[in-house]
């Protein structure tokens, strides 16, 4: 009995030490960061010619209607600060830039906040322009702020290797100074709700404290305490992301079960006959013409979505279902013409990818980049590409 209690305490102690001593899932958080920022970046670039109709002053959802809605639901959007065309263009351009910088992992603590502000501002400005993929990006943009998602595959990680600290240089303080000035302006002019004001103030204070400790006491107890806090917040944020993905699939699967078209296996047939969802009419018609294939895909979709949350602790089954879900989303992108929805869901699924696979994928990508860099430089550049 006593030995059992001791073993339980030792196991609990090891678990606490692991959760507080390191930021878990560095490769998973990195691929989620890259996936969501790239998805949002590609969407903004594709819709660049139509940006004013989607989220700006030329859209059907007018500035006055947006003001009334946000006054009732207390959503956040800096586009509500002004209805000027110039302000909208600035916010859109900053959203594009922050998506690119977050994808590259440059000053990730600050750019993740700017990325979140851009996503929330644009989506909350025109709430009827989004779909399920936009809802996922909306949530993940907030969760990414909590994670240490630049430990690998980022310019921050490269800077930390070369200079000993990811916060080295003047760019970080300047960027946070600009953000602090914007937050202060929003507070003074009463642009923020109390909840958002408290959240932004907490982010600014913690990051300012982190910079000071990292600069003046990088090996002291203060830095160690901040590392523990950051690890705990990161691991909690990563857990929330995983739980969110499971919740998305669980609710989607169980709601499908209640639909008569999913019960009789014909649900997939109907969108394949709609012009809006048939970018390749010949391919859609070929698929819709086979009742057996439609039935198998319909039942298979429900089965995979319902089963996945119950298999996350079984590595082999989870990996099989994960591959099936990613293939399903790739099929949705091609057959139904929903590429950004599919990219968002694949990026969310990536949080469950095994570390061994991600390390292998990163090594393969580094090898390809190294060979191309070496060829472009005329030889001798491969080693620098791989180590830099």
MILO-209936 format. One line per field, with one value per residue: x, y, z of N, C-alpha, C in turn; residue number from 1; chain. Coordinates in steps of 0.2 Angstrom, whole numbers. Layout:
BEGIN
n_c1 c(X,...)
n_c2 c(Y,...)
n_c3 c(Z,...)
ca_c1 c(X,...)
ca_c2 c(Y,...)
ca_c3 c(Z,...)
c_c1 c(X,...)
c_c2 c(Y,...)
c_c3 c(Z,...)
num c(NUM,...)
cadena c(A,...)
//
This chain:
BEGIN
n_c1 c(4,9,20,14,7,19,24,14,15,27,26,17,24,34,26,22,34,38,28,29,43,46,41,29,27,34,36,23,16,23,20,6,6,12,3,-10,-7,-2,-13,-22,-15,-14,-28,-31,-23,-28,-41,-38,-41,-54,-56,-62,-75,-78,-74,-73,-77,-85,-93,-108,-112,-114,-105,-112,-121,-112,-107,-118,-120,-108,-109,-118,-114,-101,-89,-72,-64,-53,-56,-68,-64,-63,-71,-64,-57,-43,-39,-45,-37,-25,-26,-29,-17,-8,-13,-10,4,8,3,12,24,22,21,34,40,45,49,39,31,26,21,11,1,-2,-7,-18,-26,-28,-35,-47,-52,-55,-64,-74,-79,-86,-97,-104,-97,-89,-85,-85,-71,-66,-71,-63,-50,-52,-53,-41,-32,-32,-28,-15,-8,-5,4,21,26,37,48,54,58,58,62,65,70,81,88,90,99,110,113,110,99,81,76,85,92,85,72,62,58,55,44,35,34,26,15,11,8,-3,-12,-13,-19,-31,-37,-38,-47,-58,-60,-59,-67,-69,-64,-56,-47,-40,-35,-25,-17,-12,-4,5,12,18,26,34,41,47,56,64,70,76,86,93,95,98,101,96,85,73,71,70,58,49,50,45,32,28,30,19,8,9,8,-5,-12,-9,-16,-29,-31,-30,-41,-51,-51,-55,-67,-74,-74,-82,-94,-98,-99,-109,-120,-122,-126,-139,-145,-156,-152,-139,-141,-146,-136,-135,-130,-119,-122,-130,-123,-114,-121,-124,-121,-112,-104,-97,-83,-77,-86,-87,-80,-87,-99,-96,-93,-105,-113,-111,-119,-114,-101,-104,-112,-103,-93,-101,-105,-93,-87,-95,-92,-78,-77,-84,-78,-64,-61,-61,-50,-38,-29,-24,-11,-8,-21,-26,-17,-20,-34,-32,-24,-34,-44,-37,-35,-48,-52,-43,-50,-62,-57,-54,-65,-77,-73,-68,-55,-49,-56,-53,-39,-38,-43,-35,-23,-27,-29,-16,-10,-10,-1,12,28,39,37,35,48,55,49,53,67,68,63,73,84,80,79,92,100,95,99,113,115,111,120,132,138,144,135,126,129,129,115,109,114,111)
n_c2 c(-6,6,7,8,21,29,26,32,45,48,47,57,68,67,70,83,89,87,94,107,110,110,115,106,97,104,103,100,112,121,117,119,133,137,132,138,152,153,148,159,169,166,166,180,186,180,186,199,208,210,215,226,225,213,215,229,246,246,235,224,223,236,249,255,245,235,241,241,228,224,232,225,212,213,210,210,222,232,238,245,257,267,273,276,274,273,269,256,250,250,242,230,228,226,215,205,206,202,189,183,185,178,165,163,164,175,186,180,181,194,195,185,191,202,195,189,200,205,195,194,207,208,197,199,211,209,198,189,184,173,155,138,135,148,150,141,146,158,154,148,157,165,155,152,163,160,150,143,144,144,137,128,127,141,159,165,154,151,163,162,151,157,169,166,170,173,185,194,210,225,226,219,226,238,235,230,242,250,242,244,258,258,250,258,270,264,261,274,281,273,262,248,234,230,217,213,224,221,209,212,221,213,204,213,218,206,202,213,212,200,203,212,204,194,201,207,198,184,171,170,167,174,172,159,156,163,155,143,147,151,139,131,139,137,123,121,129,121,110,114,117,104,98,106,103,89,92,98,88,78,85,88,75,69,77,74,61,62,67,64,61,58,47,38,37,46,59,65,66,77,90,88,91,104,120,129,122,114,114,106,100,88,78,79,74,61,55,57,49,36,26,18,22,35,32,25,34,44,37,33,46,50,40,41,54,53,43,47,56,47,39,45,42,30,26,20,18,31,38,32,36,50,52,48,58,69,66,66,80,85,80,87,100,99,93,100,113,121,126,134,131,118,118,125,115,104,110,111,98,94,95,83,75,63,65,60,58,72,77,69,75,88,86,82,93,102,96,97,111,114,108,115,128,126,123,135,144,139,129,123,129,121,116,127,131,120,121,134)
n_c3 c(0,5,-4,-16,-15,-14,-27,-35,-31,-35,-49,-51,-48,-58,-69,-67,-66,-80,-87,-82,-85,-98,-114,-122,-137,-148,-162,-167,-162,-170,-183,-183,-181,-193,-203,-200,-201,-215,-222,-219,-224,-238,-241,-239,-249,-260,-260,-262,-272,-270,-257,-252,-254,-247,-233,-231,-233,-245,-244,-242,-229,-219,-211,-201,-198,-193,-182,-174,-172,-165,-154,-147,-146,-141,-148,-154,-165,-173,-184,-182,-176,-185,-200,-211,-227,-229,-216,-216,-227,-221,-210,-217,-224,-214,-208,-218,-219,-205,-205,-214,-207,-196,-201,-205,-193,-186,-173,-164,-153,-153,-166,-167,-159,-166,-178,-173,-169,-182,-188,-180,-182,-195,-198,-188,-193,-204,-202,-209,-220,-218,-216,-210,-210,-207,-195,-187,-189,-183,-169,-167,-169,-158,-148,-152,-148,-135,-135,-136,-150,-159,-157,-165,-183,-187,-188,-176,-169,-176,-173,-159,-159,-165,-158,-145,-139,-142,-142,-145,-151,-158,-164,-157,-145,-151,-159,-149,-142,-151,-152,-138,-138,-147,-139,-128,-134,-138,-125,-119,-127,-126,-134,-132,-125,-107,-105,-116,-115,-103,-106,-117,-110,-100,-108,-114,-102,-97,-108,-109,-96,-98,-108,-101,-91,-99,-104,-94,-84,-88,-84,-71,-57,-60,-73,-74,-67,-76,-87,-83,-81,-94,-100,-94,-98,-112,-113,-108,-118,-130,-126,-126,-140,-145,-139,-144,-158,-157,-151,-162,-172,-165,-163,-176,-181,-173,-175,-189,-189,-184,-195,-209,-222,-220,-213,-223,-232,-243,-242,-247,-261,-264,-263,-273,-284,-285,-292,-286,-278,-287,-294,-303,-314,-322,-315,-303,-307,-311,-299,-292,-299,-295,-284,-274,-271,-266,-255,-247,-245,-238,-226,-221,-218,-207,-198,-196,-191,-179,-172,-170,-159,-149,-151,-149,-139,-143,-153,-165,-172,-171,-179,-192,-194,-194,-205,-214,-212,-216,-230,-233,-232,-241,-252,-251,-254,-267,-274,-269,-270,-259,-254,-243,-232,-231,-230,-217,-209,-210,-205,-192,-189,-189,-177,-170,-177,-177,-169,-174,-188,-191,-188,-198,-209,-208,-209,-222,-230,-226,-232,-246,-248,-244,-255,-266,-263,-263,-276,-282,-277,-282,-277,-261,-253,-246,-233,-226,-227,-220,-208,-204)
ca_c1 c(0,14,24,9,7,25,25,9,17,33,23,14,30,37,22,22,41,38,23,32,50,47,35,28,24,37,35,16,14,26,16,0,7,13,-3,-15,-4,-1,-20,-25,-11,-16,-35,-31,-20,-33,-46,-35,-45,-61,-56,-66,-82,-78,-73,-72,-83,-90,-97,-116,-113,-111,-101,-117,-124,-107,-107,-124,-119,-103,-111,-123,-110,-95,-84,-67,-62,-50,-60,-73,-61,-64,-74,-61,-55,-36,-39,-46,-32,-19,-27,-28,-10,-4,-15,-6,11,8,2,18,29,20,22,41,42,49,46,33,27,22,17,5,-4,-5,-10,-24,-30,-30,-40,-53,-54,-58,-70,-79,-81,-92,-98,-108,-93,-85,-88,-82,-64,-65,-72,-58,-45,-54,-52,-34,-28,-32,-25,-8,-5,-3,9,28,25,42,54,58,56,56,68,66,74,88,91,92,105,116,114,109,92,77,73,90,90,80,66,56,56,51,37,30,32,21,9,9,5,-10,-16,-15,-24,-38,-39,-40,-52,-63,-61,-59,-71,-65,-61,-50,-42,-37,-30,-20,-13,-8,1,10,16,21,31,39,44,51,62,69,73,80,91,97,96,96,102,93,78,67,70,68,51,45,50,40,25,27,28,12,3,10,5,-12,-15,-9,-21,-35,-31,-31,-48,-55,-51,-59,-74,-76,-76,-87,-101,-99,-101,-115,-125,-123,-130,-146,-148,-159,-148,-133,-143,-148,-130,-135,-129,-114,-124,-133,-119,-111,-126,-125,-115,-108,-99,-94,-78,-75,-93,-86,-78,-92,-104,-94,-93,-112,-116,-110,-122,-110,-96,-107,-114,-97,-90,-105,-105,-86,-86,-98,-88,-71,-78,-87,-73,-58,-60,-60,-44,-32,-24,-21,-7,-9,-28,-26,-13,-24,-40,-29,-23,-41,-47,-33,-37,-55,-52,-40,-55,-67,-54,-54,-72,-82,-70,-67,-48,-46,-59,-49,-32,-38,-45,-28,-19,-29,-27,-8,-8,-10,4,17,34,44,35,37,55,57,47,58,74,68,62,79,88,78,81,100,102,94,103,119,115,110,126,137,142,147,130,122,131,127,108,107,115,108)
ca_c2 c(0,12,7,10,28,32,26,37,52,49,48,63,72,67,73,90,92,88,99,114,110,110,116,100,97,110,102,101,119,125,116,123,140,138,130,143,158,152,148,166,174,164,169,187,188,179,191,206,213,211,216,232,222,208,218,236,251,244,229,225,224,243,251,256,238,232,245,239,221,223,235,220,205,215,207,215,224,238,242,249,263,272,270,279,270,273,264,249,248,249,235,224,227,224,208,201,206,199,182,181,185,173,159,163,164,181,189,177,183,200,194,181,196,206,191,188,206,206,190,195,213,207,193,203,217,206,191,184,182,167,148,134,136,154,150,138,151,163,152,146,164,167,150,153,168,157,144,145,140,146,134,125,130,148,163,166,148,153,169,160,147,161,174,164,173,174,192,199,215,231,225,217,232,243,232,230,249,252,239,247,264,257,248,264,274,261,262,281,282,268,257,241,232,229,210,214,229,217,204,216,224,207,202,218,218,200,202,218,209,194,206,215,198,191,206,209,192,178,165,170,164,177,169,152,157,165,149,138,150,151,132,130,142,134,116,122,131,116,105,117,116,97,97,110,98,84,94,100,82,75,88,87,68,67,80,71,55,64,69,58,60,54,40,34,37,50,66,68,67,83,96,87,93,112,123,133,117,109,117,101,97,81,74,78,70,55,53,57,43,29,26,14,26,40,29,23,41,47,33,34,52,50,35,43,60,51,39,50,58,41,35,50,39,24,30,17,19,38,40,30,40,56,51,48,64,74,65,69,87,86,79,93,106,98,91,105,120,124,125,137,127,112,120,126,109,101,113,109,91,93,95,76,72,61,69,56,60,79,77,67,79,94,85,81,99,105,94,100,118,115,107,121,134,125,124,142,147,137,124,125,132,116,115,133,131,115,123,140)
ca_c3 c(0,5,-10,-21,-14,-16,-34,-38,-30,-40,-56,-52,-48,-64,-74,-65,-69,-87,-89,-80,-86,-105,-119,-126,-144,-152,-169,-168,-162,-176,-190,-183,-183,-201,-207,-200,-204,-222,-224,-219,-229,-245,-242,-240,-255,-266,-260,-262,-277,-268,-250,-249,-254,-242,-226,-231,-234,-251,-243,-241,-222,-218,-205,-196,-195,-189,-176,-170,-170,-161,-148,-144,-144,-138,-151,-155,-171,-174,-190,-179,-174,-190,-206,-217,-232,-227,-210,-218,-231,-217,-206,-221,-226,-208,-208,-223,-216,-199,-207,-217,-202,-191,-204,-205,-186,-184,-167,-164,-147,-155,-173,-165,-156,-172,-182,-169,-170,-189,-190,-177,-184,-202,-197,-184,-197,-209,-199,-214,-225,-216,-216,-205,-209,-204,-187,-184,-189,-178,-163,-167,-169,-150,-145,-154,-143,-128,-136,-138,-157,-163,-154,-171,-189,-186,-188,-169,-167,-179,-169,-153,-160,-167,-153,-138,-137,-148,-141,-146,-156,-156,-167,-153,-141,-155,-161,-143,-140,-156,-149,-132,-140,-149,-134,-124,-137,-137,-118,-118,-131,-124,-140,-130,-119,-102,-105,-121,-112,-98,-110,-120,-105,-97,-113,-114,-96,-97,-113,-106,-91,-101,-112,-96,-87,-103,-106,-88,-79,-92,-80,-64,-55,-63,-80,-73,-66,-82,-92,-80,-82,-101,-102,-92,-103,-118,-113,-108,-125,-134,-124,-128,-147,-146,-136,-149,-164,-155,-151,-169,-175,-161,-164,-183,-182,-170,-179,-195,-187,-183,-202,-212,-228,-218,-211,-228,-236,-249,-240,-252,-267,-266,-265,-280,-290,-285,-296,-281,-275,-292,-298,-309,-315,-324,-309,-298,-310,-311,-292,-290,-303,-292,-278,-269,-269,-262,-249,-243,-242,-233,-220,-219,-215,-201,-194,-194,-186,-172,-169,-169,-152,-144,-153,-148,-135,-147,-158,-172,-174,-172,-185,-198,-194,-195,-212,-218,-212,-220,-237,-234,-233,-248,-257,-251,-257,-275,-277,-268,-271,-253,-252,-237,-227,-230,-227,-210,-205,-211,-201,-185,-188,-189,-170,-168,-181,-173,-169,-178,-194,-192,-189,-204,-214,-208,-212,-230,-232,-226,-238,-252,-248,-244,-261,-271,-261,-265,-283,-284,-275,-286,-273,-254,-248,-243,-226,-222,-227,-216,-201,-202)
c_c1 c(4,18,20,8,13,26,20,12,23,31,20,19,33,33,22,28,41,34,26,39,51,40,34,26,27,35,27,14,17,22,9,1,8,7,-8,-13,-4,-9,-23,-22,-14,-23,-35,-28,-25,-38,-44,-39,-52,-61,-61,-74,-83,-79,-73,-78,-88,-94,-104,-117,-110,-108,-106,-120,-118,-106,-112,-123,-114,-104,-115,-119,-103,-89,-78,-65,-59,-53,-65,-70,-62,-67,-70,-58,-47,-35,-40,-40,-26,-20,-27,-21,-6,-6,-11,1,12,7,9,24,28,22,30,44,46,46,39,28,23,18,11,-1,-7,-9,-17,-29,-32,-36,-47,-56,-58,-64,-75,-82,-87,-93,-101,-103,-89,-89,-84,-75,-62,-66,-66,-52,-46,-52,-44,-30,-27,-28,-17,-4,-2,3,16,29,31,49,58,55,54,63,69,71,81,92,94,98,111,118,113,103,88,75,79,89,85,73,60,54,52,44,32,29,26,14,6,5,-2,-15,-18,-20,-31,-41,-42,-46,-58,-65,-62,-64,-66,-61,-55,-45,-37,-32,-24,-15,-9,-3,6,15,20,27,36,44,49,57,67,73,78,86,96,99,94,97,99,87,72,66,68,60,47,45,45,33,23,26,21,7,3,6,-3,-15,-15,-14,-28,-36,-33,-39,-53,-56,-56,-66,-77,-78,-82,-94,-103,-102,-108,-121,-127,-127,-137,-149,-151,-155,-142,-135,-144,-142,-130,-133,-124,-117,-127,-129,-115,-115,-127,-119,-110,-102,-97,-89,-76,-82,-92,-84,-83,-98,-102,-94,-101,-115,-115,-113,-118,-105,-99,-109,-108,-94,-94,-105,-98,-84,-88,-94,-82,-72,-80,-81,-66,-57,-59,-54,-38,-27,-21,-17,-8,-16,-29,-23,-17,-30,-37,-27,-29,-44,-43,-35,-44,-56,-48,-46,-60,-64,-55,-62,-77,-79,-70,-60,-46,-50,-55,-42,-32,-39,-38,-23,-21,-28,-20,-6,-7,-5,10,24,39,43,37,44,58,55,52,65,74,67,69,84,87,81,89,103,101,98,110,120,115,117,133,141,144,141,126,123,128,119,106,108,113,101)
c_c2 c(6,13,10,18,31,32,31,44,53,50,55,69,73,71,80,93,92,93,106,115,111,112,110,102,103,109,103,108,123,124,119,130,142,137,136,150,158,152,155,170,172,167,176,189,186,184,198,211,214,213,221,229,217,211,225,240,250,238,230,226,231,244,252,249,234,235,242,232,220,226,230,214,207,211,213,216,231,242,246,256,269,269,273,273,268,268,257,246,246,243,229,222,224,217,203,201,202,191,179,181,180,166,158,162,169,185,187,179,190,199,190,186,200,202,190,194,207,201,192,202,212,203,196,209,215,199,186,182,175,160,144,135,143,154,146,142,156,161,150,152,166,161,150,158,165,152,147,141,141,142,130,128,137,153,165,160,149,158,166,155,152,166,172,166,175,181,197,204,220,230,223,222,237,241,232,237,252,249,242,254,263,255,254,269,271,261,269,283,278,264,250,240,230,222,211,219,225,212,207,219,219,205,207,218,212,200,207,215,204,197,209,209,195,195,207,203,186,172,165,167,167,174,162,152,159,159,144,141,150,143,129,132,139,127,117,124,125,111,108,116,109,96,101,106,92,86,95,93,78,78,87,80,66,71,77,65,57,66,63,56,57,47,35,34,41,57,69,69,74,89,95,89,101,115,127,128,112,113,113,97,89,76,73,74,63,51,52,51,37,30,23,18,32,38,27,29,44,43,33,40,52,45,38,49,58,47,42,53,53,37,39,47,32,27,27,19,27,41,38,34,47,57,52,54,70,73,67,76,89,85,84,99,105,97,97,112,124,123,128,134,121,113,121,120,105,103,112,102,89,93,88,72,69,65,66,58,67,80,75,72,86,92,84,88,103,103,97,107,119,113,112,127,133,126,131,146,145,132,127,128,127,116,121,133,126,118,130,140)
c_c3 c(0,-1,-16,-21,-16,-24,-38,-37,-34,-47,-57,-52,-54,-69,-73,-68,-76,-90,-88,-83,-94,-109,-123,-133,-148,-159,-171,-168,-168,-182,-189,-184,-190,-205,-206,-203,-212,-225,-224,-224,-236,-246,-243,-246,-261,-266,-260,-266,-274,-260,-248,-249,-249,-235,-225,-232,-240,-250,-241,-233,-220,-212,-199,-193,-191,-182,-171,-167,-164,-154,-144,-141,-141,-141,-152,-163,-171,-180,-188,-176,-179,-196,-212,-221,-231,-221,-212,-222,-226,-213,-211,-223,-220,-207,-212,-221,-210,-201,-210,-212,-197,-194,-204,-197,-184,-179,-165,-159,-150,-161,-172,-163,-162,-177,-179,-170,-177,-191,-186,-180,-191,-201,-193,-188,-201,-207,-204,-220,-224,-217,-210,-204,-206,-197,-184,-184,-184,-171,-162,-166,-162,-147,-146,-150,-137,-129,-138,-145,-161,-161,-160,-177,-189,-186,-181,-167,-170,-175,-163,-153,-161,-162,-146,-135,-143,-147,-142,-152,-154,-159,-162,-148,-145,-157,-155,-141,-145,-153,-143,-133,-142,-144,-129,-127,-137,-130,-117,-121,-130,-130,-138,-125,-114,-102,-110,-118,-107,-101,-113,-115,-101,-102,-114,-108,-96,-102,-111,-101,-93,-104,-107,-93,-92,-105,-100,-83,-83,-89,-73,-63,-58,-70,-79,-72,-72,-87,-89,-82,-90,-103,-100,-96,-109,-118,-112,-114,-130,-133,-126,-136,-148,-144,-141,-155,-162,-154,-158,-172,-172,-163,-171,-184,-179,-173,-185,-194,-187,-190,-206,-219,-226,-216,-217,-233,-242,-248,-245,-259,-269,-267,-271,-286,-290,-288,-292,-279,-281,-297,-304,-310,-318,-319,-304,-301,-310,-304,-290,-294,-300,-285,-272,-266,-264,-255,-244,-240,-237,-226,-217,-216,-208,-196,-192,-189,-179,-169,-167,-162,-147,-146,-152,-144,-138,-153,-165,-175,-176,-178,-192,-199,-196,-203,-217,-218,-216,-228,-238,-235,-239,-253,-257,-255,-265,-277,-275,-268,-265,-250,-245,-231,-225,-227,-219,-206,-205,-206,-193,-184,-187,-181,-167,-172,-176,-174,-174,-186,-196,-192,-195,-210,-214,-211,-220,-233,-232,-231,-244,-253,-248,-251,-266,-269,-263,-272,-285,-282,-278,-282,-266,-250,-245,-235,-222,-222,-221,-209,-199,-201)
num c(1,2,3,4,5,6,7,8,9,10,11,12,13,14,15,16,17,18,19,20,21,22,23,24,25,26,27,28,29,30,31,32,33,34,35,36,37,38,39,40,41,42,43,44,45,46,47,48,49,50,51,52,53,54,55,56,57,58,59,60,61,62,63,64,65,66,67,68,69,70,71,72,73,74,75,76,77,78,79,80,81,82,83,84,85,86,87,88,89,90,91,92,93,94,95,96,97,98,99,100,101,102,103,104,105,106,107,108,109,110,111,112,113,114,115,116,117,118,119,120,121,122,123,124,125,126,127,128,129,130,131,132,133,134,135,136,137,138,139,140,141,142,143,144,145,146,147,148,149,150,151,152,153,154,155,156,157,158,159,160,161,162,163,164,165,166,167,168,169,170,171,172,173,174,175,176,177,178,179,180,181,182,183,184,185,186,187,188,189,190,191,192,193,194,195,196,197,198,199,200,201,202,203,204,205,206,207,208,209,210,211,212,213,214,215,216,217,218,219,220,221,222,223,224,225,226,227,228,229,230,231,232,233,234,235,236,237,238,239,240,241,242,243,244,245,246,247,248,249,250,251,252,253,254,255,256,257,258,259,260,261,262,263,264,265,266,267,268,269,270,271,272,273,274,275,276,277,278,279,280,281,282,283,284,285,286,287,288,289,290,291,292,293,294,295,296,297,298,299,300,301,302,303,304,305,306,307,308,309,310,311,312,313,314,315,316,317,318,319,320,321,322,323,324,325,326,327,328,329,330,331,332,333,334,335,336,337,338,339,340,341,342,343,344,345,346,347,348,349,350,351,352,353,354,355,356,357,358,359,360,361,362,363,364,365,366,367,368,369,370,371,372,373,374,375,376,377,378,379,380,381,382,383,384,385,386,387,388)
cadena c(A,A,A,A,A,A,A,A,A,A,A,A,A,A,A,A,A,A,A,A,A,A,A,A,A,A,A,A,A,A,A,A,A,A,A,A,A,A,A,A,A,A,A,A,A,A,A,A,A,A,A,A,A,A,A,A,A,A,A,A,A,A,A,A,A,A,A,A,A,A,A,A,A,A,A,A,A,A,A,A,A,A,A,A,A,A,A,A,A,A,A,A,A,A,A,A,A,A,A,A,A,A,A,A,A,A,A,A,A,A,A,A,A,A,A,A,A,A,A,A,A,A,A,A,A,A,A,A,A,A,A,A,A,A,A,A,A,A,A,A,A,A,A,A,A,A,A,A,A,A,A,A,A,A,A,A,A,A,A,A,A,A,A,A,A,A,A,A,A,A,A,A,A,A,A,A,A,A,A,A,A,A,A,A,A,A,A,A,A,A,A,A,A,A,A,A,A,A,A,A,A,A,A,A,A,A,A,A,A,A,A,A,A,A,A,A,A,A,A,A,A,A,A,A,A,A,A,A,A,A,A,A,A,A,A,A,A,A,A,A,A,A,A,A,A,A,A,A,A,A,A,A,A,A,A,A,A,A,A,A,A,A,A,A,A,A,A,A,A,A,A,A,A,A,A,A,A,A,A,A,A,A,A,A,A,A,A,A,A,A,A,A,A,A,A,A,A,A,A,A,A,A,A,A,A,A,A,A,A,A,A,A,A,A,A,A,A,A,A,A,A,A,A,A,A,A,A,A,A,A,A,A,A,A,A,A,A,A,A,A,A,A,A,A,A,A,A,A,A,A,A,A,A,A,A,A,A,A,A,A,A,A,A,A,A,A,A,A,A,A,A,A,A,A,A,A,A,A,A,A,A,A,A,A,A,A,A,A)
//
